[in-house]
Amino acid sequence: MSVVERIRTHMAAFLAMLPTTAFVIVIYLGCLGWTVFISFTSSKVLPNTNFVGLAQYRRLMVTERWTVSVENIFIYGSLYIAGCLVLGFLLAAFIDQKVRFENTLRTIYLFPYALSFIVTGAVWQWILNPQLGIGKAVRDLGLEGFTFEMLVNPATAIYALVIAALWQGAGLVMVMLLAGLRGVDGEMMRAAQVDGVPLWRTYVTIVLPELRPMIVTSVVILAIAVVKVYDLVVAMTMGGPGIATEVPAKFVMDHLFERGNIGLATAAATLMLIAVLVFLIPWLYVAYVRQPKGARV
């Protein structure tokens, strides 16, 4: 290929990518920068350029609704990520035993992830409703004094969200880890069994290290989902009882569209962006910098 032909090929590729690149720079990064800038202004109902420094962030740190939402997201996130990893691994290990109806079981376990969080929240809001679902089913069996108020109790409502989220998210982790399990060298497993190594220890010492890339990727995906959780909360509790299940994404949406405080909402959104980057940057480093060429996560 001549120099002119190579130049034409590269120019054609450049022109083909130009619209997408321009869209990302102007729309995505531009809006991102504008959001961060607005968080340093006194914007209320409409944005303005009255620079107030870190005033919105200082106000955010002393707002009870925000501090409660941060506490809730840590509780929800830690239980959700840990629960999805444990349940996903157990389901993957179970299916990896070449059980009967494997394809059917895999589909059943993964199906909840195909639903939106709105649908998931609506289903579990009905199941955990004190007057319906579990409570009514048990009372219909003759235990008329039985009450199940997990969803309306401020002390337990956040855990009801975790249950619903686990039901949806564990299947995704199962699929990712199952793909990793199918790639583990069977000879090592058989050698461990011949040596009399217990099955649980084989998984801990041999299998789990081999699944590290899938586990890291799963944690990143789940962590990003935790930061932006909104629709599940709206469908199940609307942030209640009171502010017991308030989360950062709902705080942002409420202050942006209902309370008319754009400056405070964008300050909260900027902190959420930083939280995402805290998880995303280490993953990008492990996947594309630290790993040798040809061994990408």
C-alpha positions as CSV (number, residue, x, y, z in Angstrom):
1,M,0.0,0.0,0.0
2,S,1.4,3.4,-1.0
3,V,1.8,6.4,1.3
4,V,-1.1,8.1,-0.4
5,E,-3.4,5.1,0.0
6,R,-2.5,4.9,3.7
7,I,-3.2,8.5,4.2
8,R,-6.6,8.1,2.5
9,T,-7.4,5.1,4.7
10,H,-6.5,6.9,7.9
11,M,-8.4,10.0,6.7
12,A,-11.5,8.0,6.0
13,A,-11.4,6.4,9.5
14,F,-10.8,9.8,11.0
15,L,-13.8,11.3,9.2
16,A,-16.0,8.4,10.2
17,M,-15.1,8.8,13.9
18,L,-15.4,12.6,13.8
19,P,-19.1,12.9,14.5
20,T,-19.0,10.5,17.4
21,T,-15.9,12.2,18.8
22,A,-17.4,15.6,18.5
23,F,-20.6,14.4,20.2
24,V,-18.7,13.0,23.2
25,I,-16.5,16.1,23.6
26,V,-19.3,18.7,23.1
27,I,-22.3,17.0,24.6
28,Y,-21.0,14.5,27.2
29,L,-17.8,16.2,28.5
30,G,-19.3,19.7,27.9
31,C,-22.4,18.9,30.1
32,L,-20.2,17.2,32.6
33,G,-18.0,20.3,32.9
34,W,-21.0,22.6,33.0
35,T,-22.5,20.5,35.9
36,V,-19.3,20.8,37.9
37,F,-19.1,24.5,37.3
38,I,-22.7,25.1,38.3
39,S,-22.0,23.4,41.6
40,F,-19.7,26.3,42.5
41,T,-22.5,28.9,41.9
42,S,-25.5,30.1,43.8
43,S,-27.9,28.7,41.2
44,K,-31.5,28.0,42.4
45,V,-34.4,27.5,40.0
46,L,-32.3,28.6,37.0
47,P,-28.5,28.4,36.6
48,N,-26.4,31.5,37.0
49,T,-22.7,32.4,37.1
50,N,-22.6,33.8,40.6
51,F,-19.5,32.0,41.9
52,V,-19.7,31.1,45.6
53,G,-16.8,28.6,45.9
54,L,-17.4,25.6,48.1
55,A,-20.5,27.1,49.7
56,Q,-22.8,24.5,48.2
57,Y,-20.6,21.6,49.3
58,R,-20.4,23.0,52.8
59,R,-24.2,23.3,52.9
60,L,-24.4,19.7,51.5
61,M,-22.3,18.3,54.3
62,V,-24.6,19.7,57.0
63,T,-27.9,18.7,55.3
64,E,-29.4,15.8,57.2
65,R,-31.1,14.4,54.2
66,W,-27.8,14.1,52.3
67,T,-25.9,12.6,55.3
68,V,-28.6,10.0,55.7
69,S,-28.5,9.2,52.0
70,V,-24.8,8.7,52.1
71,E,-25.1,6.4,55.1
72,N,-27.9,4.5,53.3
73,I,-25.8,4.1,50.2
74,F,-22.9,2.6,52.1
75,I,-25.2,0.1,53.9
76,Y,-27.0,-0.7,50.7
77,G,-23.9,-0.9,48.6
78,S,-21.8,-3.0,50.9
79,L,-24.6,-5.6,51.4
80,Y,-25.6,-5.5,47.7
81,I,-22.1,-6.0,46.4
82,A,-21.1,-8.7,49.0
83,G,-24.5,-10.5,48.6
84,C,-24.4,-10.5,44.8
85,L,-20.8,-11.9,44.8
86,V,-21.6,-14.6,47.4
87,L,-25.0,-15.6,45.8
88,G,-23.6,-15.3,42.3
89,F,-20.6,-17.6,43.1
90,L,-22.8,-20.2,44.8
91,L,-25.2,-20.3,41.9
92,A,-22.3,-20.5,39.4
93,A,-20.6,-23.3,41.4
94,F,-23.9,-25.2,41.6
95,I,-24.6,-25.0,37.8
96,D,-20.9,-25.8,37.1
97,Q,-21.6,-29.3,38.5
98,K,-23.3,-30.2,35.2
99,V,-26.7,-30.3,36.9
100,R,-29.8,-31.4,34.9
101,F,-31.7,-28.7,33.1
102,E,-28.7,-26.4,33.3
103,N,-29.9,-24.1,30.5
104,T,-33.3,-23.7,32.1
105,L,-31.8,-22.9,35.6
106,R,-29.4,-20.5,34.1
107,T,-32.2,-18.7,32.3
108,I,-34.3,-18.6,35.5
109,Y,-31.5,-17.2,37.6
110,L,-30.6,-14.5,35.0
111,F,-34.2,-13.5,34.1
112,P,-34.6,-11.0,37.0
113,Y,-31.7,-9.0,35.6
114,A,-33.6,-8.5,32.4
115,L,-36.2,-6.5,34.3
116,S,-35.9,-2.9,35.0
117,F,-35.5,-1.7,38.6
118,I,-39.0,-0.1,38.4
119,V,-40.5,-3.5,37.7
120,T,-38.4,-5.2,40.4
121,G,-39.4,-2.5,42.9
122,A,-43.1,-2.8,42.1
123,V,-43.0,-6.5,42.5
124,W,-41.1,-6.5,45.8
125,Q,-43.2,-3.5,47.1
126,W,-46.2,-5.8,46.7
127,I,-44.5,-8.8,48.2
128,L,-43.3,-6.9,51.3
129,N,-46.4,-4.7,51.7
130,P,-47.7,-5.3,55.3
131,Q,-51.3,-5.7,54.0
132,L,-50.4,-7.8,51.0
133,G,-47.8,-10.3,49.9
134,I,-46.1,-12.3,52.7
135,G,-48.0,-10.8,55.5
136,K,-51.4,-11.5,54.0
137,A,-50.4,-15.0,52.9
138,V,-49.3,-16.0,56.4
139,R,-52.5,-14.5,58.0
140,D,-54.6,-16.4,55.5
141,L,-53.0,-19.6,56.8
142,G,-54.5,-18.9,60.2
143,L,-51.9,-16.8,62.0
144,E,-54.1,-13.7,62.2
145,G,-51.8,-11.8,64.5
146,F,-48.8,-12.1,62.2
147,T,-47.3,-8.8,60.9
148,F,-44.5,-8.3,58.5
149,E,-43.6,-4.6,58.4
150,M,-40.0,-4.7,57.1
151,L,-40.8,-2.2,54.3
152,V,-42.6,0.4,56.5
153,N,-40.2,0.2,59.5
154,P,-37.5,2.9,59.3
155,A,-35.0,0.6,60.9
156,T,-35.4,-2.2,58.3
157,A,-36.6,-0.5,55.1
158,I,-33.2,-0.1,53.6
159,Y,-32.7,-3.9,54.0
160,A,-35.9,-4.5,52.1
161,L,-34.3,-2.6,49.2
162,V,-31.2,-4.8,49.5
163,I,-33.3,-8.0,49.2
164,A,-35.0,-6.7,46.0
165,A,-31.7,-5.6,44.5
166,L,-30.0,-9.0,45.3
167,W,-32.9,-10.8,43.6
168,Q,-32.2,-8.9,40.4
169,G,-28.4,-8.6,40.5
170,A,-27.1,-12.0,41.6
171,G,-27.9,-13.6,38.2
172,L,-25.6,-11.3,36.4
173,V,-22.7,-12.1,38.7
174,M,-23.6,-15.8,38.3
175,V,-23.2,-15.6,34.5
176,M,-19.9,-13.8,34.7
177,L,-18.4,-16.2,37.3
178,L,-19.8,-19.2,35.5
179,A,-17.9,-18.2,32.4
180,G,-14.8,-18.0,34.5
181,L,-15.4,-21.4,36.1
182,R,-15.7,-23.0,32.7
183,G,-12.3,-21.6,32.0
184,V,-10.6,-23.1,35.1
185,D,-8.2,-26.0,34.3
186,G,-10.0,-29.2,35.1
187,E,-6.8,-31.0,35.7
188,M,-6.0,-29.0,38.8
189,M,-9.5,-29.7,40.2
190,R,-9.1,-33.4,39.6
191,A,-5.6,-33.4,41.1
192,A,-6.9,-31.7,44.2
193,Q,-9.7,-34.3,44.5
194,V,-7.2,-37.2,44.1
195,D,-5.1,-35.6,46.9
196,G,-8.2,-35.6,49.1
197,V,-8.5,-31.8,49.3
198,P,-12.0,-30.8,50.5
199,L,-14.2,-29.3,47.8
200,W,-14.6,-26.0,49.6
201,R,-10.8,-25.6,50.0
202,T,-10.3,-26.4,46.3
203,Y,-12.6,-23.5,45.4
204,V,-10.9,-21.1,47.8
205,T,-7.3,-21.9,46.9
206,I,-7.6,-22.8,43.2
207,V,-10.8,-21.5,41.7
208,L,-11.2,-18.1,43.3
209,P,-7.8,-16.8,42.3
210,E,-8.5,-17.8,38.7
211,L,-11.8,-15.8,38.9
212,R,-10.1,-12.6,40.0
213,P,-10.7,-10.7,36.7
214,M,-14.4,-11.6,36.7
215,I,-14.7,-10.7,40.3
216,V,-13.1,-7.3,39.8
217,T,-15.3,-6.5,36.8
218,S,-18.4,-7.6,38.7
219,V,-17.5,-5.3,41.7
220,V,-17.0,-2.4,39.3
221,I,-20.4,-3.0,37.6
222,L,-22.2,-3.4,40.9
223,A,-20.5,-0.4,42.5
224,I,-21.6,1.9,39.6
225,A,-25.1,0.5,39.9
226,V,-25.1,1.3,43.6
227,V,-24.1,4.9,43.1
228,K,-26.9,5.6,40.6
229,V,-29.6,3.6,42.3
230,Y,-32.8,5.6,42.0
231,D,-35.7,3.9,40.4
232,L,-35.8,0.9,42.8
233,V,-36.1,3.4,45.7
234,V,-38.9,5.3,44.0
235,A,-40.8,2.2,43.1
236,M,-40.6,0.7,46.6
237,T,-40.5,3.4,49.2
238,M,-40.2,6.9,47.6
239,G,-37.3,7.4,50.1
240,G,-39.5,6.7,53.1
241,P,-40.6,6.1,55.7
242,G,-39.5,9.7,56.3
243,I,-36.0,9.7,54.8
244,A,-35.1,6.2,56.0
245,T,-34.3,5.0,52.5
246,E,-33.1,8.3,50.9
247,V,-30.2,7.8,48.5
248,P,-27.9,10.3,46.7
249,A,-29.5,9.9,43.3
250,K,-33.0,10.7,44.6
251,F,-31.5,13.6,46.6
252,V,-30.2,15.0,43.3
253,M,-33.4,14.5,41.3
254,D,-35.6,16.0,44.0
255,H,-33.5,19.1,44.4
256,L,-33.0,19.5,40.7
257,F,-36.7,19.2,39.6
258,E,-38.8,19.6,42.7
259,R,-37.0,21.9,45.2
260,G,-35.5,24.2,42.7
261,N,-32.0,24.2,44.0
262,I,-29.7,23.4,41.0
263,G,-26.5,24.5,42.8
264,L,-27.0,22.0,45.7
265,A,-28.2,19.2,43.3
266,T,-25.1,19.6,41.0
267,A,-22.8,19.6,44.1
268,A,-24.3,16.3,45.1
269,A,-24.0,15.0,41.5
270,T,-20.3,16.0,41.4
271,L,-19.7,14.0,44.6
272,M,-21.4,11.1,43.0
273,L,-19.2,11.4,39.9
274,I,-16.1,11.4,42.2
275,A,-17.4,8.2,43.9
276,V,-17.8,6.5,40.5
277,L,-14.2,7.5,39.5
278,V,-12.9,6.1,42.8
279,F,-14.1,2.7,41.6
280,L,-13.6,3.1,37.9
281,I,-10.0,4.4,37.9
282,P,-8.5,1.5,39.9
283,W,-10.3,-1.0,37.6
284,L,-9.0,0.7,34.5
285,Y,-5.5,0.6,36.0
286,V,-5.7,-3.1,36.8
287,A,-7.4,-3.9,33.4
288,Y,-5.3,-1.8,31.0
289,V,-2.1,-0.7,32.7
290,R,-1.0,-3.2,35.3
291,Q,-1.9,-6.3,33.4
292,P,0.6,-7.4,30.8
293,K,-0.3,-7.2,27.1
294,G,-2.6,-10.0,26.1
295,A,-3.9,-10.5,29.7
296,R,-6.7,-8.0,29.8
297,V,-9.6,-8.3,32.3
